[in-house]
């Protein structure tokens, strides 16, 4: 679960370093003017939250 949190953190850091063009350039190219432009951030935070929920052992 900690692995998911670290992967999510790396995803978000990569997104900030490359201005949203990486790791998935789809969001920056196809959604430049709407709320999905930050899709990479949403994915990164979802990965981190799944790791956090796994740490809590919710069933």
Buried (B, 14 or more C-beta within 10 A) or exposed (E): EEEBBEBBBEBBEBBEEEEBBEEBEEBBEEBEEEEBBBBBBBBBBEBBEBBBEBEEEEE
